[in-house]
Structures are given as structure tokens and as C-alpha cells.
């Protein structure tokens, strides 16, 4: 029987293909061609290890402030699947996706699509049905063989590159850079906002004749504590507000975003006021999201060593907190040792949690890993550190809140499923010694 709601369609997608991740494009290209999937509006595709979500959110926010209608595909979601598909700055209704799932099912014939491939095609088909001025598509994994890459970008963006998903992308930055470079197109621009990009990016751009714009060479930024300014090849923006997204790397992302708008200026002119307001109002839950309360709550989806290093720096700049309690859950294939080592000097108590995912590390395995690192002397511990294990992120947060004093800080980080797990009933508001309350 044909699925009748979004939940049934997602369950159907999970059953179709024997592999969760299948790094090929032939089947997706075949379905794309059968559907005639294409976009009339300019398309920006964003790849990278870290900073993709922030880059997409800033592109969207600035374009919206200039009065453009924007379609955005961003992933993964924190709570509801339809968060992945935004039109005009808001997630689409779940029901509006159903005809497009049906269209993919009819077009695929005997081809088996993975969950990611099927849902990516359905969302892109949903966006293509809208009269849009700008389409922003975030790459999920890699770039060259990602399902998003069946669309030719008018402008590609590659954010910071670090080592992650080594089983698919390679074990060093050069190899991973070659995979990310797969979103480049001959004769079209690519913006690189990584301040120290691997040489493989420039090599690929030269090979196919892509117009590569590099941070520090083709566009730069500078500023003081009050404001910042950006200079490109042909345009300049000054007196800019700092992005509302917190974090030490957000100016790198914002600089790349403005380079995109410089390149698209003939088709999508952007005013300085739209840039200022767009950066000041941009929102992206779960990226160093600080929720006021007693104790304070920090939510961050950092789940690889590079992102965790940035998180540690951001936490260090927040000011003094007597104790920090960490709620942590992650996939088992992540570099858990490096993550714990880079956070150990900031965390007083760890609340490890299970996640409802086959790939996730069990709380017991996380605790065992921590104990091994502690025994080896490779952790910089503040004092005697207590470890706790919980069946899910909400239980871990409740226990951390009960053990906290009003002046403490609770950090929820790791997988999207960890942060999403504490957000599923709304943003938690904390009061020391009491269960979290959602709003």
C-alpha cells in the first residue's frame, strides 16, 4: 500500500536500499532525468566539514532581508524531518512533501534509492515547484558523490575542511578536499572560506577551469569589538554587525557568504542594509546556542575534533562558571578519544547517553572509553570527574540539571540526535535542582 503520511514515507525510504550510505550518483541521476528536475533560480551548493549549516543560514537570512524568496535544503534535522526543507525562511508543511515522495516512487521504477537519496530528491523536487529567487542546497557527506551534486551549482561554497567520515572520504585533508571539490563546475565560481585550504582544491579548480575565490586573496575581512568590514574583488561592505550566530569561526563563514553574493550580484543584487540585518537576525538552533537560565544551557552539534576544538574555545570565552556538566552522545565511528581529550579540561561531570540509532555508541562504551583515557593519563582533568550513564538525552539533561547549582553551566553536545533529543519538546529552560521545562 502507498504510504499516506510523512512518517510512513520515511519508514518506506529506510527499507528500500540495503545500504544506509551508498556513494554513487548513477541511480540519482537516472531519477533526476526521469523527473526533469531542474531549477530556474540561481543555485548555491555548500560543502565542507564544519560551517556548512551556518553558511546556509546566513545566505538565507541575508537574501530574505533583501526581499528574495529563498528555498533551503539543510540537514540533518534536530526534531522534525520537515526542518530540512525551508521556503521563505520557515519549514514547509509535512503534507506538502507527500506528492513529491509519490513522484519519486513512481519515477524510480526498479531502482533502489537510499534514504538520503530518496529524501534529497523529494525535497529538491518540492523546492523546484516554488517560484524561488535563490536555492541553497547543503551537501550531506563529501561532495563528489553526494546526491545534491546531481544539480549544477551556479556558485559552489566549500567551508572548513577537517578529517571526518574517513571510511568514505579518505584519511587526510587532501583526500577529503578532493571529494569536496567534486561540487565545482567548469567555468563557474567556487568560494573557499577555509583559511588554510588543502592544495587539492586549487588543483581541481585549475583542472576544470573553475573560478576559485580564496579567503585572504580574493576577499578579506577585518574588524574590532564593535563592527567589522568585508572587501572583495569589486564590492565592499563596512559597518557590519557581527553574526548573531555565536562562535569564533562565524566571521570566516560570513566572509564566504558575502563572496557568494558578490559573485551573484548581477542576478541577485544585495544591499548593505540587508547584509547588516540578515547577519544580526540569523538563527540556527544547535550551533553554540546559549539558553539563559540557572544553570545556563549550551547546545552544540559539534561531533568531530575540529568542531569540538572550536566549541572548547567558545566555551572558554563565555566567562566563569563554577562547574560545567556535559551531556554527550555520539556515533561510534567518530574520533571519540580526540573529542574527550579536547573537552576534558572544561568539563567537571560527564553524563553519557544512549541514542536511538544503530550507529550510535552506547553510554557504557563512552564511559569505558573515558576511563581508558583517564588511566592512560591523556586527559587534562579539572579535579575528580564523575561519570554517569543515561538511556537518552532527556534523561541525561534532567540528571545534570538536578545536580547543578544555579551558577553552573550545562553543555549538551555531540550528535544531532543528542541535541535534538533535548529539543524535541521545545527549548529547555533550566532551574537548578528541578526537572527541565520546555517552552
C-alpha positions as CSV (number, residue, x, y, z in Angstrom):
1,X,0.0,0.0,0.0
2,X,1.2,3.5,-0.8
3,X,2.3,5.5,2.4
4,X,-0.3,8.1,3.4
5,X,1.8,10.4,5.7
6,X,5.4,11.6,6.1
7,X,6.3,9.1,8.8
8,X,5.2,6.2,6.6
9,X,7.1,7.6,3.7
10,X,10.3,7.9,5.8
11,X,9.9,4.4,7.0
12,X,9.4,3.2,3.4
13,X,12.7,5.0,2.4
14,X,14.6,3.3,5.2
15,X,13.6,-0.1,3.9
16,X,14.3,0.4,0.2
17,X,18.1,0.1,0.0
18,X,20.5,-2.3,1.7
19,X,23.0,0.4,2.5
20,X,22.5,3.5,4.7
21,X,25.2,5.3,2.7
22,X,25.8,4.4,-1.0
23,X,28.5,6.6,-2.5
24,X,27.2,6.6,-6.2
25,X,25.3,9.0,-8.4
26,X,24.1,6.9,-11.3
27,X,20.7,6.0,-9.7
28,X,20.0,9.5,-8.5
29,X,20.9,11.0,-11.9
30,X,18.6,8.5,-13.6
31,X,15.6,9.5,-11.4
32,X,16.5,13.2,-11.8
33,X,16.4,12.8,-15.6
34,X,13.1,10.9,-15.5
35,X,11.6,13.7,-13.4
36,X,13.1,16.5,-15.4
37,X,14.3,18.0,-12.1
38,X,15.9,21.4,-12.5
39,X,15.9,24.9,-11.0
40,X,15.2,28.2,-12.8
41,X,16.7,30.3,-9.9
42,X,20.4,30.6,-9.1
43,X,21.6,27.6,-7.1
44,X,24.3,27.7,-4.4
45,X,25.7,24.4,-3.2
46,X,27.6,24.3,0.2
47,X,30.0,21.6,1.1
48,X,32.6,21.3,3.9
49,X,33.3,19.5,7.2
50,X,32.2,22.3,9.5
51,X,30.4,25.6,9.0
52,X,28.0,24.4,6.3
53,X,24.9,24.9,8.3
54,X,26.0,28.4,9.5
55,X,26.9,29.4,5.9
56,X,23.5,28.2,4.6
57,X,21.6,30.1,7.3
58,X,23.5,33.3,6.7
59,X,22.9,33.1,2.9
60,X,19.2,32.5,3.6
61,X,18.9,35.3,6.1
62,X,20.6,38.0,4.0
63,X,18.6,37.1,0.9
64,X,15.3,37.1,2.8
65,X,16.1,40.6,4.2
66,X,16.6,41.8,0.7
67,X,13.1,40.6,-0.2
68,X,14.0,37.5,-2.2
69,X,12.1,34.2,-1.9
70,X,14.6,31.6,-0.8
71,X,14.4,27.8,-0.8
72,X,16.8,26.0,1.5
73,X,17.7,22.3,1.9
74,X,19.6,21.9,5.2
75,X,20.4,18.8,7.2
76,X,20.1,16.8,9.3
77,X,17.1,17.9,11.3
78,X,17.0,18.3,15.0
79,X,13.4,17.3,15.8
80,X,11.1,17.2,12.7
81,X,12.1,16.0,9.2
82,X,10.5,19.0,7.5
83,X,13.1,21.2,9.1
84,X,15.3,20.1,6.2
85,X,13.2,21.9,3.7
86,X,12.6,25.7,4.2
87,X,10.8,28.1,1.9
88,X,10.7,31.8,2.8
89,X,12.6,31.1,6.0
90,X,10.2,28.6,7.5
91,X,10.0,24.8,7.3
92,X,7.4,23.5,4.8
93,X,4.3,21.7,6.0
94,X,4.8,17.9,6.1
95,X,1.8,17.3,3.9
96,X,3.3,19.4,1.1
97,X,6.1,16.9,0.8
98,X,3.9,13.9,0.2
99,X,3.2,14.5,-3.6
100,X,6.9,14.7,-4.2
101,X,7.6,11.4,-2.4
102,X,4.9,9.9,-4.6
103,X,6.6,11.3,-7.7
104,X,10.0,9.9,-6.7
105,X,8.4,6.5,-6.0
106,X,6.8,6.5,-9.4
107,X,9.9,7.6,-11.2
108,X,12.4,5.3,-9.7
109,X,10.9,2.1,-11.1
110,X,13.1,-0.8,-10.1
111,X,15.9,1.4,-8.9
112,X,16.7,1.2,-5.2
113,X,17.4,4.6,-3.6
114,X,18.9,5.0,-0.1
115,X,17.0,7.0,2.5
116,X,19.3,10.0,1.9
117,X,19.0,9.8,-1.9
118,X,15.2,9.4,-1.9
119,X,14.5,12.2,0.6
120,X,17.0,14.5,-1.1
121,X,15.3,14.1,-4.4
122,X,11.9,14.6,-2.8
123,X,13.0,17.8,-1.1
124,X,14.6,19.2,-4.2
125,X,11.5,18.4,-6.2
126,X,9.5,20.2,-3.6
127,X,11.7,23.3,-3.9
128,X,11.6,23.2,-7.7
129,X,7.8,23.5,-7.5
130,X,8.2,27.0,-5.9
131,X,8.8,30.3,-7.7
132,X,12.1,31.0,-6.0
133,X,14.8,33.7,-6.4
134,X,17.6,31.6,-4.8
135,X,18.1,27.9,-4.0
136,X,20.6,26.8,-1.3
137,X,21.5,23.2,-1.1
138,X,23.7,21.8,1.7
139,X,25.8,18.7,0.9
140,X,25.4,15.9,3.4
141,X,28.6,13.8,3.0
142,X,31.6,14.6,0.9
143,X,30.5,16.3,-2.3
144,X,31.6,14.5,-5.4
145,X,29.2,11.5,-4.8
146,X,26.6,13.3,-2.7
147,X,23.1,13.2,-4.0
148,X,22.9,17.0,-4.1
149,X,25.7,17.0,-6.6
150,X,23.3,15.9,-9.4
151,X,22.4,19.6,-9.6
152,X,24.8,22.0,-11.3
153,X,25.6,24.9,-8.9
154,X,25.8,28.5,-10.2
155,X,28.1,29.0,-7.3
156,X,29.7,26.4,-5.0
157,X,30.9,27.1,-1.5
158,X,33.5,25.0,0.4
159,X,33.8,25.7,4.1
160,X,36.4,24.5,6.6
161,X,37.8,21.0,5.8
162,X,38.9,18.6,8.5
163,X,39.1,14.8,9.0
164,X,35.7,13.1,9.3
165,X,33.9,10.2,7.7
166,X,37.3,8.7,6.8
167,X,35.8,5.4,5.7
168,X,34.1,7.2,2.8
169,X,36.2,10.3,2.1
170,X,39.8,9.5,2.9
171,X,42.2,9.8,5.9
172,X,43.8,13.2,5.3
173,X,42.7,16.7,4.4
174,X,44.0,16.4,0.8
175,X,41.9,13.4,0.1
176,X,38.8,14.9,1.7
177,X,39.4,18.1,-0.2
178,X,39.3,16.2,-3.5
179,X,35.9,14.8,-2.5
180,X,34.6,18.2,-1.5
181,X,35.9,19.7,-4.8
182,X,33.6,17.5,-6.7
183,X,30.9,20.2,-6.4
184,X,32.9,22.6,-8.6
185,X,31.8,23.1,-12.2
186,X,33.9,24.2,-15.2
187,X,33.8,27.9,-15.8
188,X,31.7,28.6,-12.7
189,X,32.8,30.2,-9.4
190,X,33.6,28.4,-6.2
191,X,34.1,30.2,-2.9
192,X,36.5,28.7,-0.4
193,X,36.2,30.0,3.2
194,X,38.7,27.7,4.8
195,X,41.7,29.9,5.7
196,X,44.2,27.1,5.1
197,X,42.6,25.0,2.3
198,X,44.1,21.8,1.1
199,X,46.0,22.0,-2.2
200,X,43.7,19.5,-3.8
201,X,41.0,22.2,-4.0
202,X,43.2,24.5,-6.1
203,X,44.3,21.6,-8.2
204,X,40.8,20.6,-9.1
205,X,39.8,24.1,-9.8
206,X,42.7,24.5,-12.2
207,X,42.0,21.2,-13.8
208,X,38.4,22.0,-14.8
209,X,38.7,25.8,-15.1
210,X,36.6,26.8,-12.1
211,X,36.8,30.4,-10.9
212,X,38.1,29.8,-7.3
213,X,37.8,32.7,-4.8
214,X,40.0,32.3,-1.8
215,X,39.8,33.9,1.7
216,X,42.8,36.2,2.1
217,X,43.4,36.5,-1.6
218,X,40.1,37.4,-3.3
219,X,38.2,38.5,-0.3
220,X,39.2,39.6,3.2
221,X,37.7,40.8,6.5
222,X,38.8,42.8,9.5
223,X,37.1,44.5,12.5
224,X,37.1,45.5,16.1
225,X,34.8,44.7,19.0
226,X,32.0,46.8,17.7
227,X,31.8,46.1,14.0
228,X,33.6,44.5,11.0
229,X,34.1,45.1,7.3
230,X,34.5,42.9,4.2
231,X,36.3,43.6,1.0
232,X,36.1,41.6,-2.2
233,X,37.3,42.0,-5.8
234,X,34.6,44.5,-6.8
235,X,32.5,45.2,-3.7
236,X,33.0,46.3,-0.1
237,X,30.7,46.2,3.0
238,X,31.5,48.2,6.1
239,X,29.9,48.9,9.5
240,X,28.6,45.3,9.7
241,X,27.0,43.8,12.7
242,X,28.6,40.6,13.9
243,X,26.6,37.5,13.0
244,X,24.0,36.5,15.6
245,X,25.4,33.0,15.5
246,X,27.9,32.6,18.3
247,X,31.4,31.2,17.8
248,X,34.9,32.1,16.9
249,X,34.6,30.8,13.3
250,X,31.5,32.7,12.2
251,X,33.3,35.5,10.6
252,X,35.0,33.0,8.3
253,X,31.6,31.7,7.3
254,X,30.2,35.2,6.9
255,X,33.1,36.3,4.7
256,X,32.4,33.4,2.4
257,X,28.7,34.2,2.3
258,X,29.5,37.8,1.2
259,X,31.8,36.5,-1.5
260,X,28.9,34.4,-2.9
261,X,26.7,37.5,-3.1
262,X,29.4,39.4,-4.8
263,X,29.6,36.7,-7.5
264,X,25.8,36.6,-7.9
265,X,25.3,40.4,-7.8
266,X,24.2,40.7,-11.4
267,X,21.4,38.3,-10.8
268,X,20.7,38.9,-7.1
269,X,21.9,42.4,-6.0
270,X,22.1,42.7,-2.2
271,X,22.0,45.9,-0.2
272,X,24.3,46.7,2.6
273,X,21.3,47.1,4.9
274,X,20.2,43.5,4.0
275,X,23.6,42.2,4.9
276,X,23.6,44.1,8.3
277,X,20.1,43.0,9.3
278,X,20.5,39.5,7.9
279,X,23.6,38.8,9.9
280,X,22.1,40.4,13.0
281,X,19.0,38.2,12.8
282,X,20.3,34.9,11.5
283,X,19.2,31.9,13.6
284,X,20.5,28.3,13.6
285,X,19.4,26.1,16.5
286,X,22.0,23.8,18.0
287,X,25.1,25.7,16.8
288,X,26.6,27.1,20.0
289,X,23.1,28.0,21.1
290,X,23.2,29.6,24.5
291,X,19.9,29.4,26.5
292,X,19.7,31.7,29.5
293,X,18.8,30.1,32.8
294,X,20.1,28.9,36.2
295,X,22.2,27.0,35.2
296,X,23.0,28.3,31.7
297,X,22.5,25.8,28.9
298,X,24.7,25.5,25.8
299,X,23.6,23.3,22.8
300,X,26.1,22.4,20.1
301,X,26.2,19.7,17.5
302,X,30.0,19.6,17.4
303,X,30.8,15.9,16.8
304,X,34.3,15.8,15.2
305,X,37.6,17.0,16.7
306,X,37.8,20.2,14.6
307,X,34.3,21.3,15.6
308,X,34.9,20.4,19.2
309,X,38.1,22.5,19.3
310,X,36.1,25.5,18.2
311,X,33.4,24.6,20.8
312,X,36.1,24.5,23.5
313,X,37.4,27.9,22.5
314,X,33.9,29.3,22.5
315,X,33.2,27.9,26.0
316,X,36.4,29.3,27.3
317,X,35.4,32.8,26.2
318,X,32.0,32.6,28.0
319,X,33.3,33.7,31.4
320,X,33.5,31.9,34.7
321,X,31.2,29.0,35.7
322,X,31.9,27.1,38.9
323,X,31.2,23.8,37.2
324,X,30.4,22.5,33.7
325,X,28.2,19.4,33.3
326,X,28.4,17.8,29.9
327,X,25.6,15.7,28.2
328,X,27.3,13.8,25.4
329,X,26.2,11.2,22.9
330,X,27.8,10.4,19.5
331,X,28.1,7.9,16.7
332,X,30.5,5.1,17.4
333,X,32.6,5.8,14.3
334,X,33.6,9.3,15.5
335,X,37.1,10.0,16.9
336,X,35.7,9.8,20.5
337,X,39.2,9.9,22.1
338,X,40.1,13.1,20.4
339,X,36.7,14.7,21.3
340,X,37.1,13.8,25.0
341,X,40.7,14.9,25.1
342,X,39.8,18.3,23.7
343,X,37.0,18.8,26.1
344,X,38.4,17.3,29.3
345,X,39.9,20.5,30.7
346,X,36.5,22.2,30.6
347,X,34.1,19.5,32.0
348,X,33.6,18.6,35.6
349,X,31.0,15.9,35.2
350,X,30.0,13.8,32.2
351,X,26.5,12.5,31.5
352,X,26.8,10.0,28.7
353,X,23.6,9.0,26.9
354,X,22.4,6.3,24.5
355,X,21.0,7.4,21.2
356,X,18.2,5.6,19.3
357,X,20.5,4.9,16.3
358,X,22.3,1.7,15.2
359,X,25.5,3.6,14.6
360,X,25.5,5.3,18.0
361,X,27.9,4.5,20.8
362,X,26.3,3.2,23.9
363,X,26.7,5.3,27.1
364,X,28.6,2.4,28.6
365,X,31.0,2.4,25.7
366,X,31.6,6.1,26.1
367,X,32.2,5.8,29.8
368,X,34.6,2.9,29.1
369,X,36.5,5.0,26.6
370,X,36.8,7.9,29.0
371,X,38.1,5.6,31.8
372,X,40.7,4.2,29.4
373,X,41.9,7.7,28.5
374,X,41.9,8.7,32.2
375,X,44.0,5.6,33.1
376,X,46.5,6.4,30.3
377,X,46.9,10.0,31.6
378,X,45.9,11.6,28.3
379,X,43.1,13.7,29.8
380,X,43.6,17.2,31.3
381,X,41.1,16.8,34.2
382,X,40.0,19.7,36.4
383,X,39.5,17.6,39.5
384,X,37.9,14.3,40.3
385,X,35.4,13.9,37.5
386,X,32.2,11.9,37.9
387,X,30.7,9.8,35.0
388,X,27.1,9.0,34.6
389,X,25.1,6.9,32.1
390,X,21.6,7.5,30.8
391,X,19.2,5.8,28.4
392,X,18.5,9.0,26.3
393,X,19.5,12.7,26.1
394,X,16.4,14.0,28.0
395,X,17.2,11.7,31.0
396,X,20.8,12.9,30.9
397,X,19.8,16.6,30.9
398,X,17.4,16.0,33.7
399,X,20.1,14.4,35.8
400,X,22.6,17.1,35.0
401,X,20.1,19.8,36.0
402,X,19.3,18.1,39.3
403,X,23.0,18.0,40.1
404,X,23.7,21.6,39.1
405,X,23.9,24.8,41.1
406,X,22.3,28.0,39.7
407,X,25.7,29.4,38.7
408,X,26.8,26.3,36.8
409,X,26.7,25.6,33.1
410,X,25.3,22.5,31.3
411,X,26.7,21.7,27.9
412,X,24.7,19.3,25.5
413,X,26.9,18.4,22.6
414,X,27.8,15.7,20.1
415,X,25.4,14.1,17.6
416,X,22.4,16.0,16.1
417,X,20.4,13.2,17.8
418,X,21.8,14.3,21.2
419,X,20.9,18.0,20.8
420,X,17.6,17.1,19.0
421,X,16.8,14.7,21.8
422,X,16.7,17.6,24.4
423,X,14.9,19.9,22.0
424,X,12.1,17.5,20.9
425,X,9.6,19.0,23.4
426,X,10.8,22.6,22.9
427,X,13.8,24.6,24.2
428,X,14.5,23.5,27.8
429,X,14.5,26.2,30.5
430,X,16.6,25.2,33.5
431,X,16.3,25.8,37.1
432,X,18.9,24.2,39.4
433,X,17.7,21.2,41.2
434,X,14.5,20.9,39.2
435,X,13.5,19.0,36.0
436,X,13.9,21.0,32.7
437,X,10.8,22.8,31.5
438,X,10.3,23.2,27.7
439,X,8.9,26.4,26.1
